[in-house]
Amino acid sequence: MQDNKQYDILACLKDIEQSILEIYSFLPEERNFFVYQKDLKTKKAVERNIEIIGEAMDRILKIDPNFKIENSRKIVDTRNRIIHGYDSVSDDVIWLIVNRYLPVLEKEVKELLK
């Protein structure tokens, strides 16, 4: 049973890593907020991948509530806000998440996958 749980956590971590890579590939090369803000397809693609990251994190926390990833609960809360409060999602907040918090999460996930 323990092996299945470890496998499930590993699969979720890989999903998080893949979503982070996809977000980076969608962003404008110059990382300009105003370019991002005007590009509806990119915004929706980034938001969808943040939803996936949040769902994967939620699954990890259900398996191991003490799993060590910084801001894990906030990641899940962000997913919930995008899904349930879609009309109140701010481009500024998503941009901040992508540029300030995603690199930290990426580093943590890569470290855990070693």
N, C-alpha and C positions, 0 to 999 in steps of 0.2 A: 504494500500500500504506500509506504514512504517513497518508493521509487517513482510511482505514478505521480505523486504530488511534486516531487523534484522535477519530473519531466514536464508537468503542466506549468510550473514556474518558469522553467527554461524556455518553453514555447512562448509564453507571454512576454518574456524578456526579449526574445527574438522578434516578436511582433512590434514591440516598442521600438527596438532598434531600426527595424524596417520602416516604420512610420516616420521616425526622425529623419532618416535618409530621404524619404519621399518629400517631406516638408522642405528640406534644404534644396532638393532638386526643383521644386515648384517656385521658390522665391526668386524675385528679380535679382540678376547678378549684382547690381549696384546696391542692393539692400536699401532701397529708398522707400520709406513708408508711403509716400504719396503715390508712387507707382503701384505698390501693393494695394493700396486702398481703392484704386480705380479698376483693379483687375478682379472682377467678380469670380471668375473660374478659379483663380489662384486662392482667393479668400476661402471659397467653399472647399477646395481640396485641402488646404491647411487645416481648416476647422474639422473636416472629416477625419484627418489623421490624428488630430488632438483627441477626438472622440475615441478613436481606436486605442490610443495610448491610455486614456482614462479607463476604458473598459478592461484592458489588459491589466492595469494596475489594480483595479477593483477585484479581478479574479485572483491576482496574487495575494491581496490582503485577505481574501476569504479563505485561502489555503493557509496563510501564515500572517496573522494580524500584526506581528512584530517585525515584519520584513523591513530591512534597513535600506530604504530609499528616501532621501530628503524630500519633504513636501509630498509624500505619497497620498495623503488624504486630500490635499489641495488639488492634486492632479485629478483625482476621482471627482471632486466637487466641480472642477472646471468642465469636465466631461458632462456632468449632469446639467450644468448651467447652459452649455451649448445646446444640449438636446431639449431640455425642458423650458429654458428661457431664451429660446432662439431669437426672440424679438428684442432681447436686451444685451446681445453679444456686441461688445465694443471692438472695433478694429484696433484701437489703441491697446486694449488689454491683450488681444491675440498677438499683436506685434511685440509687445513687451515679453510675453511668454516665450515666443519663438526666439527672441534675441537675447534674453537674459537667463531664462530658466531652462530652455531646451538644451543648451550646451552642457549645463551641469548634469542634467538627467542623462544625456548621451554618455558623458564620462562615467557616471555611476553604472550604467547598464553595461558598457564595454568592460568595465572592471569586473562586474559580476559574471559576465559571460566567459571570462578567461578560465 
